[in-house]
Amino acid sequence: MKEFIKGNLTKPIFQLASILVLFVLLVGLLYIAMSEEERALSPNTAWEIMASCVLFFSLVNCVFSLQSKSVTTYWRDSIFSFMGLLVIGGALAWLFSGVSLKDAGSISWILFVFSFGYLIFLSIANIMKFVVELAQKQDKRLRGEE
């Protein structure tokens, strides 16, 4: 099991599945712990947890993008996984809370900002990777290894 997780940790689909499992666990535990009155006072709790999971996916995905072999494949899988997280996570949050995204207040704007932030983080990580690879190639040329 440990080797399976270690081998798949850099795959965006595995990250998506892990984040969705984490989301369901957190919402389930929270709803078990909350009383009926507390749930009535904060109906957006599932949406807030979903937005936190989106931000966590963004961070994890961008960090692991530095280890990817093929940038284009990783970007494609990452963006599709991110969109899947928004759709599946949104459906689960709506199912758990009974509140649509339109009625969840500022959560839609938070998700909008997180989406653009994710693309910026992913771009910065790939630019950093490119600069490091370029510096390593230049260093090899200077040492006469190429």
matplotlib code that plots the C-alpha trace (Angstrom):
import matplotlib.pyplot as plt

x = [0.0, 2.8, 4.6, 1.3, 0.8, 4.5, 4.4, 1.1, 1.6, 2.8, -0.2, -2.9, -5.7, -4.5, -4.2, -7.8, -9.1, -7.2, -8.5, -12.1, -11.7, -10.4, -13.3, -15.9, -14.2, -14.0, -17.6, -18.8, -16.9, -18.1, -21.7, -21.5, -20.0, -22.4, -25.9, -29.0, -29.1, -25.4, -26.0, -28.9, -26.8, -24.0, -25.3, -22.3, -19.9, -19.6, -18.8, -16.1, -14.5, -14.7, -13.0, -10.2, -9.7, -9.4, -6.7, -5.0, -5.1, -3.6, -0.7, 0.0, -0.4, 2.0, 4.7, 4.5, 4.6, 8.3, 8.9, 7.1, 8.9, 6.6, 5.4, 2.6, 1.1, 1.2, -0.4, -3.2, -3.9, -3.6, -6.1, -8.6, -8.2, -8.7, -11.9, -13.0, -12.4, -14.5, -17.4, -17.3, -16.5, -19.2, -21.8, -20.8, -20.9, -24.4, -25.4, -24.1, -25.4, -28.5, -27.3, -26.4, -23.3, -25.4, -26.9, -23.6, -22.7, -19.1, -17.9, -18.3, -15.9, -13.5, -13.5, -13.0, -10.0, -8.6, -8.9, -6.9, -4.4, -4.0, -3.1, -0.6, 1.0, 1.3, 2.9, 5.4, 6.3, 6.9, 9.0, 11.1, 11.6, 12.6, 15.1, 16.7, 17.0, 18.5, 21.0, 22.0, 22.5, 24.7, 26.7, 27.3, 28.5, 30.8, 32.4, 32.7, 30.5, 28.3]
y = [0.0, 2.4, 1.7, 2.3, 5.7, 6.6, 5.6, 7.5, 10.6, 12.7, 11.8, 14.5, 11.9, 10.3, 13.7, 14.4, 11.1, 11.7, 15.2, 14.0, 11.3, 13.9, 16.2, 13.5, 12.4, 16.0, 16.9, 13.5, 14.0, 17.6, 16.7, 13.9, 16.3, 19.2, 19.4, 20.1, 23.8, 24.3, 22.9, 25.3, 28.3, 27.5, 25.8, 26.8, 24.6, 22.0, 24.7, 26.2, 22.8, 22.3, 25.6, 24.7, 21.4, 23.2, 25.4, 22.4, 20.6, 23.6, 23.7, 19.9, 19.8, 22.7, 21.2, 17.8, 19.4, 20.1, 16.3, 15.6, 14.3, 15.6, 19.1, 19.1, 15.8, 16.9, 20.3, 18.5, 16.0, 18.7, 21.1, 18.3, 17.1, 20.6, 21.0, 17.6, 18.7, 21.8, 19.8, 16.7, 18.6, 21.2, 18.4, 16.8, 20.1, 20.8, 17.2, 17.6, 21.1, 21.4, 24.8, 25.6, 27.5, 30.5, 30.6, 29.9, 33.6, 34.6, 31.0, 31.3, 34.3, 32.4, 29.5, 32.0, 33.5, 30.1, 29.0, 31.9, 31.5, 27.8, 28.7, 31.3, 28.9, 26.2, 28.7, 29.9, 26.3, 25.4, 28.6, 27.7, 24.2, 25.6, 28.0, 25.3, 22.9, 25.7, 26.5, 22.8, 22.6, 25.8, 24.4, 21.2, 23.2, 25.3, 22.1, 20.6, 17.6, 18.0]
z = [0.0, 0.9, -2.4, -4.3, -2.7, -3.2, -6.8, -7.6, -5.5, -8.4, -10.6, -10.7, -10.9, -7.7, -6.0, -7.1, -5.6, -2.4, -2.0, -2.7, 0.0, 2.4, 1.6, 2.2, 5.5, 6.8, 5.9, 7.3, 10.6, 10.9, 10.3, 12.8, 15.4, 14.7, 16.2, 14.0, 15.2, 14.3, 10.8, 10.4, 11.5, 9.0, 5.8, 3.8, 5.8, 3.1, 0.5, 2.8, 3.2, -0.5, -1.2, 1.3, -0.5, -3.8, -2.3, -0.9, -4.2, -5.9, -3.5, -3.6, -7.4, -8.0, -5.7, -7.4, -10.8, -10.2, -10.3, -13.5, -16.5, -19.2, -18.6, -21.2, -20.0, -16.3, -17.2, -19.2, -16.4, -13.7, -15.3, -16.0, -12.5, -11.2, -13.2, -12.0, -8.4, -9.0, -10.5, -8.3, -5.2, -6.0, -6.5, -3.2, -1.4, -2.8, -1.8, 1.7, 2.4, 0.2, -0.8, -4.4, -5.3, -6.3, -2.8, -1.0, -0.8, -1.6, -2.1, -5.9, -5.9, -3.7, -6.1, -9.0, -7.3, -6.4, -10.0, -11.3, -8.4, -9.3, -12.9, -11.7, -9.2, -11.8, -14.3, -11.6, -10.7, -14.4, -15.0, -11.9, -13.3, -16.7, -15.1, -13.0, -16.0, -18.1, -15.3, -15.0, -18.8, -18.7, -15.8, -17.7, -20.7, -18.6, -17.1, -20.6, -19.8, -23.0]

ax = plt.figure().add_subplot(projection="3d")
ax.plot(x, y, z, "-o")
ax.set_aspect("equal")
plt.show()
